[in-house]
Amino acid sequence: MSRVIGAALHGVEGVLVEVEVRLSSQLPRVEIVGLPEAAVRESVARVRAAIVSTGRVFPDRRVTVNLAPASLRKHGAGLDLPIAVAILTASSSGNEERLTRVGFAGELALDGRLRPVPGLLALVLALRDGGCRCVVVPAAGTAEAALAPGVEILPAADLAQVVRHLDGAERLRAAAPPHLPALSADPALDLADVRGQEAARRAVEVAAAGGHALLLRGPPGCGKTMLARRLPGLLPPLSFEEALEATRIHGAAGRLDAQCPIVTDRPLRAPHHSASLAGLLGGGNPPRPGEVSLAHRGVLFLDELPEFERRALEALRQVLEDRRVIVARARSSCAFPADFQLVAAANPCPCGWRLSQQKDCRCDESAVLRYAARLSGPLLDRIDLHVSLPGVHWEDLDQPASGPGTRDVRDRVVAARARQADRLRATGAMTNAALPDARLDALTDATAEARALLGRAVARLRLSARAARRVLRVARTVADLAGEPRVGPVAVAEALGYRENASASCGI
């Protein structure tokens, strides 16, 4: 009997799996127990051919493979290598001590070659946290696996190399620390390229500084998409810890670039409005991260917001509050991180030209009301900034780029976020948008005049309690951009302007 440590992917997390193999004097047969799914059951054929390719003889006995814990369903081909090593160890002797605190992860080809698997970084992190000092991985996945700190990575090209390492004939060389590309600090898109739209440019700056959700409404061609795609460049560069989080999620989804194994830019995900609920929020069998998780630590841009499936938009409400997605199944559930910044764009009516000075709107009032009703009040209530964009005239388009560019605006955003970090360090929040409600009044520190102005606006605009608290958060961000220690009436007035546009921009 032998025991080898491997790992399986559960959502975006790695889970430690103990591979137990027992050989018995019964009719030759291979049995895998422990809730293996199809890819794991099919590993028998790959493992048998790979072992034969090394010159070893596959045991002509009853082989029982147990994958513990037995209550967790095992997915993927990452257990091929630990199963093969466990079978070889059980059929020989003398190399059991070499398996102490060594983890294995990788898929086997029929000729014994090792192939990388999705989520290799998550598997290595799980093996490290489970007490493994070193992990044997496919050579083609070395760059991704070596991102995990605190563990030695032993790359191998094929099973034969692993066998020679375990026999002591030829030691595997540990991988050197990866030469990581510099985390991107130079935005590719410049905010100065957007002509006109000063109010919308200011709203994008406020949204970037405080991590607030933003809704842009306006006729076609007014610059909604241009503004949304320039928002990631205004955000502070990713820290290494944030880059590692994003890389783990993208790796689990199989979306990492082989040439660059780490995410260096703030993610920008822009799914089409035909995306399904599972595609947007995550799911499937096995569960895989959706667009909201792929946008973790970045921006989720939903263009043509009213065209998205109603169920998906309503499910987005809870994600905006919890900043994670729980995918529940009958036998298990898994959590996907989803701490993103939402930017949405929409036309004011089905034809797009309502209240525009460029073309006449062809929609009647009932069509406009039906179009506006596609977005529920509770969803709009969770969007902090509502901005209406007018059409851009040729006189503005024909002018050279003016106004502050991305670098200038990002400097202000970084300074504002630094003030937030000092104030919010004890709360665990990173931005004003995530400021805990229990400490909102103390941390916003609004003056008496500002609170009186907010009280009058709540009564006049009939704001909900949630909307009123979100106005305070936006006002705190406006004050941070101005370098003011307290929230004054000017900051509250600007924050109310974004909320006052909500009803008008929805066509109501």
N, C-alpha and C positions, 0 to 999 in steps of 0.2 A: 504494500500500500504506500502511496505517496501523497504529499500535499504541496500545492504550488499556489502562489498568490497572483491573481489577475484582477481585472476590473471590467465593469460593464457600464455603459452609458444609460443614465436614467434622466431624460429631459436634457438639461445642459450640465448636469452634475455627474461625476464619476462615482460609482459605488463599488466598494471592495468585494471581490468574489473569491472564495476559497475553493479551488479546484481539487477535489479528492478523487483518486483513481485506485481502484482495487482490482487485482487480477485473481481469478479463481479457476480451479480445475473443473470447468464445465464446458459445454459445447461452445465453440468460438462464436462470439457475438459482442457487439459494442452497444452499450446502453447508456444514454445520457438522461439523467434525472435532475430535477431542480428548476422546473418551469422554463425549459429552453424553447425559444421560438424557432421558426423554420430555419433561419440562417445559422443558428447554433446547432440544430440537429444535423444540418447538412455538413457541418464541420468534420463529421466522421470520415467522409470521402476525401476531403482535402488533407486531413491529418494523416490518414493511412498512406496516401500517395506521397506526401512530403517526407514521412519517416522512411519509406522505402527508397526515396531519392537520395538519402544520406548514406545508404549502404547498410542501414540497420534493418532488422527483421521485425515486422509488426507482430506483437504477441499473438500466438495461436491459441488463445484462451478466452475465457469470458472477461470482458473489460467493462467495468461499471464506473461511469464518470458521474460524480455528484457535484453540483454547483450550488454552493451555500452562500447566502441564505436561501433556503428552498422556497420561501414565501415571495421572493422578488422575481418577476419575469425577466429573463435575460434576452437582450436583443443584440444584433450585430455580429460581426465576425472577429471582433477583437479578442475573443477567448480562444481562437485557434492555437496561438503560440503556447499559452499556459497549459492547454489540454495536451498538446504534443509533448511538452517537456514533462508533464506529470506521467504520461504513459511511458516515456523512455526511462524516467527515473524508477517507476515501479517495476519495470522489466529488467533493470540492472541494479548495480550496487556501487557504493563508493562515492557518489556525488551528492548525497542528500545534504551534507553540511554546506555545500556551495549554494544551496537554495535559501539559506537563512537570510531574511530581510532583503530578498531580491524579488522584484515584481516583473511581470511579463505582460506585454500587450502587442498585438499585431495579427494580421490576417496572413494565412498561408496560401501560396499557389501550389499547384499540383507538382511542380518541380522543386519545391522547397523554398522558393523565394519568399521574402517577407514583404508584405504590402502595408502601407499605412491605412489607418481607419479613421472615420470621422470622429471628432472629439478626442483626439489623442492627448491634447493638453489636459483636458478634464480627467482623463484616465490616469495620467502621470501624477496629477495633483492628488487624486484619491489614493493612489499607491503610496505617495510620500506621506500623506496624513495617516495612512494605516501602518506606518513604521518601516517602510522599505527605504533602505539606504541608496539603492541603485535600481534602475529599471531598464530592462532590455526592450528596445523598440526597433521597428524597421528603419533601415538607414535612410530611406526616402522621407521619413517623418522626423528626422533628427532636429531640424530647425524649429519645428513647432514644439516638440517635446522638451528641447533645451531651454525654452522660455520659463519653465517651472523652476523657481528658486529652491535651493535647499535639498536637491536630490541629484545623484550622479546618473547621467544618461549613457547607456551602453548601446550604440547602434550596431545592428547586424544586418548583413545583406540577405542571408538565408538561414535555414534551420541548421545546416551543417556547421556554420560558424558558431551558433549557439551551443551545439553538441560539443564541439571542440573546446569551447570556453568552460562548459560544465565538467568536462573530463580533465581539464587542466593542461591540455595540449597547446592551446593557443588562446591567450587572454584577449578579450574584447577591449579595445581602447575607448576610454571615456571621451565623450564629445566635449569639445572646448566650448566655453561660453559663447553664445551667438553674437555675431556682429550685427546689432540691431540698427536698422535705419533710423535716422533722427525723426522723433515724433514731429509731425508736421506743424509748423508755426507760420507758414506763408500761405495765405488763402489764394486759391486759384481764381475766384470770382470777386470782383471789386464792387462795392456798394456804389461807388461813384458812377458806375455805368448806368444806373437807374436815373432817367431824366425826370425831373419834376417830382411829384409825390412826396413833398417834404414831410407832411403829417404821417404818412405811412412809414417813411424812413425813420422817423422818430419813434414810432410804435415798435418797429423791429428792434431798435436799440434798447428800448425799455424791456421788451420781451427777452432779449438776450441777456441783459444784466440781471434779471430776476428769475429767469427760467419759466416765464409765464406762457400759457397757451395763447395762441393768436389766431384770429379769424379775419381774413381779408376778403372783402366783398367789392365787386366792381365789374364793369363791362369787359368783354374780351379785349385783350391786348393792352390793358392798362398797367401791367407790370406786376401782377400778383405772383406769378411763378418766378420772375426774376428776383423779387424780394425774398421769397421763401428759400430759394436756392442759395442765397447769399447769407442766410442766417448762420449756418455752421461756421463760416469764416469769422464771424463776430465773437464766437465763444472762445474761452481760454483753451489753449492746447491741452490735449489729453495728458494726464499724469501716467506714469508707468503702471500704476495699479488699475487705473481706469482702462488703459489699453489692454491689460491682461484680462480684465472682465469681458470687454468686447470681443477679444480674440477667442476666449473660451466659448462664447455664444456662437460666433460665426463658425468656429471649428466644429461644434456639435451639429450645426446645420449643413456642414460640408461646403462652406462658401469662402474658405480661405484661399488666398493666392499662393501657389506653390513657390513663387519667386520671392514673396514677401509674407512670411508667416505671422506677422503681427499687424493688427489694425493701428495705423498711425494717424488717421484723420477721424474727426468726429463723424460718426455714421450719419448718412442722409438716406432715408428710405422713402420712396415715393410710389407706393403700390397703386395699381390701376383701380378705378372705382368698381370694377367687376370682381375684385378679390373676394373670396369666400370668407366666412367667419373663421374657419380653421386657418386659412392662409393669413389672415390679419392678426388673429390673437394667438395662434398656435394650436396644435392638436395632431390628429392622425394616429396611426398605429404602426410603429411606436410614436409617442408624442414628440413632435419637433417644434422648435421655436418659430413663432410667426413674425410678421413684420414689426410689431410693437417691440418685440424682444431684440430683433436685429437692429433696431434704432436705439437700443440701450446706450446711455451716455451721449446720445446725439439727437437728431431731429427726425420726426415723423411728419412728412408732408402729405396731406390728403387733399389732392386737387379735385374739384367738382364734388365737394362734400355731400350735397344733397343726393347725388347719384349713387352713393354707397348703399349697400343693403341695410335696411332699418335695424335688423337684429344685430349686425356688427357694430353699428354706431351706438346702439343702446348698451351693448356690452362694454364699449369703450369708456362709458361713464365710470364704472368701478375701477378700471385700470388706471384712469387719471387720478383717482383718489388713493389707491393702494400702491401704485407704482410697481405692480407685479401681476402676473397672470397665474391663476391656479387652474390646471387642467385636471379635472376629476374623472376617474374611471371607476368601474364597478369594483375592481380589486386594488387599485392604487391611485395615487394622485401625485403630480409633480408641479413644482413652482418654477416659472420662468421670470427672471428679472425684466422689468419694463420701465425703467426710469428714463423717460425720453421727454423731449419738448415738442408739443404738438403745434403744428402750423397748418391751418386749413384755408382753402380758397373756395369761393363759390360765386356764381353769377347772381345778380339780384332777382332774376326771373328766368323762366325757361328759355326765352330767346336771348337773354343777356343784356338787353339794351334799355331796361327800365331806368328812368331818371337820367338817361344819357343825352348829351347834347349833340352826339354825332349821328345817331340813327333813331328812328321812331320805334317804340316798343310795340310788338304785335300781340301781346298777351292781354287777355281780359283780366278783370280783378279776381275772378274765381280761379283762374289758372295760376295767378301770382300767389294767392292764398294757399292753394294746394301745394305749390312748390315750396313755400315757406314752411308748411306743416311737416315736410319731410324731416326737418330738424326739430327735435323735441325741446321743450323748455328746459328740462333738467340737464340736457347735454349742453345747450347754449349757456346755461348758468355756470357751468364749470370752465368756460373759456373766459379768461381774464380780460383780454383786449379784443374789441370789435372795431374794425377800421373800415370805413367806406372809401374806396378809391374812385376818383373821377376819371373820365377819359383824358388821355394826354393829347394836347394839340400839337400840330406840326411845328409851331414856333418854339415849343419846348424841346421837341425831338431834334430840331436842327441846331440847337445850341451845343457847344462843347461841354464835356462832363464837368460838373461843378459840385460844390458841396464836399463834405468830409468823405474820405474813402474808407475802405474796410479797416486799414491799419489804425487810423485815427480813432474810429469808433470803437474798435476792439480794445484800444488802450483805456478808454473810458469804462468799457464793460469790465475789463480785468480789475481796474481800480475799485469799481463798485462791488464786484464779487469778493475782493479782498476785505472790504468793510463788512460784508455779510458774513464771511468766514469767521472774523473776529467776534462778531456778535452772536453767531449761531453755533459756535464750537461746542457748547455744553448741551445743545439740543439734539445733535446728530444730523440736523438738516444741513443742506449745502447751499440752498438758495431761498430767497424770500417766498417763492411759490410753494415750497415745502415747509414753510414755517409752521410749527405746531399750533393748533388753535388755542390750546390751554395757556400759552404764553404770548399770544398775539398782541394783546394790549400792552404788555410790559415791554416787548421787544420793538414794537412800532413806535412807541413813545410819541404819540400824537399830541399836539397842543390843544388847548381848550377851544380855540377858534376853529381848528381843523375838525375836531369831533362835532362841533356845532354845525359846521357846513355839511358834514357827512350825514348828520341826523336829518337836516332839512331835505337833502337830496334823496335819502331813503324814502321819506314820506312822499315826495313829489314824483319820483320815478317808480315807486312801488317795488323797491328792490327786496329780494328775499334776504334772509339772514346770511345765507351762504354768499350771495353776491356782495352784501355789505362788507363781510369779512375779506372777501377777495379784493375789494376796492382798497382796503387798508393795506393789504400786501403790495399791491401795485404802487400805492402812494409811498410805501417804504422804499421801494426800488427807485422811484423818481427822486426821493430825497438822497438816496445813496449815490446816484449819478451826479447830483449837485454837491455832494460832500457835506450835506447838512446832518447834524446829529439827531435832530428831531423832525417829525413829520409835521409840516405846516400846512396852511390852507391852500397854498399854491400847488403843492404836491397832490393834495386831495382833489383839487379842481381838475388837474390833468388826468388823474386816475378816473374820475367821474366822467370825463369826456369820452374815454374809451368805453365805459359801460353805458353811457347815454346813447351811443351809436348802435347799441345792440338791437333795440326794437326797430329803429329806422332801417338798419341794414338788412333786416330779415324781411322787409317788404310788408310789415304789419302796420 
